[in-house]
Amino acid sequence: MATKKISEKIEELKSGVDWFYSDDFELDKASSKYKELTVLAKDIEKDLAELKNEIKVIDEDFSK
């Protein structure tokens, strides 16, 4: 799994989304920020899929 915990990544994503609604928002930075957050969201999705697979394997082991 990645170096950051999933919960940390989700918090980072939330913070990034909040930036769009904050007084710190700058139109010039919006496109790059959006791209950055899209990559982060895909990374979170990948981590969650891996976690789901791990849980399935553990569940299969215990249901035998």
N, C-alpha and C positions, 0 to 999 in steps of 0.2 A: 504494500500500500504506500501511498505517497508520504512525503515527509511531514506535511501538515495534516492534522486530524480533519476529518470531514466537518466536524462542528466549527472548527476555526475557519475553514474555507467558506462555509455557509454564512458565518458572521461577516467575513470579508465581502462576500457578495451582497449581503444586506446593506452593509455600510456603503458599498459602491452604488447601489440603487438609490439609497437615501441621498447621495450626493446630487443626483439629478433633481431632487426636490428642495435642495438646500440653497441658502444664499451664496454658497461657494461655487455654484454652477457657473461654468463658462462655456458658451457655445463653441468656441474654438477647440476646446478639449473634449467635447461630448462624443465625437465620433471615435476617437482613440480610446476613451473610457468605455464606450459601449463594446468595442471590439475586445478589450481586455476582459470585461465582465462576461462576455460570451464565451471566451476561452475558459475562464474560471468555471462557469456554469457547466460546460461540457466536461471539464475535469471532475467536478462534483458528481455529475451523472455517471461517469466511468467508475469512480470510487464506490458509488452506491451499488452499481451493477456487480462489481467485484465482491462487495460485502454480501449482497443477496446470494451470490453463488456460494460463498463460504458458508452461509447459514443453511443453504440447501444441502450441502455436503454433510454438515454436522447433523442436520435433521435426519438425513438418510442413514447415517451411521447409528443414530440412537433408535431409529424405528425398526432396526433389524432384530 
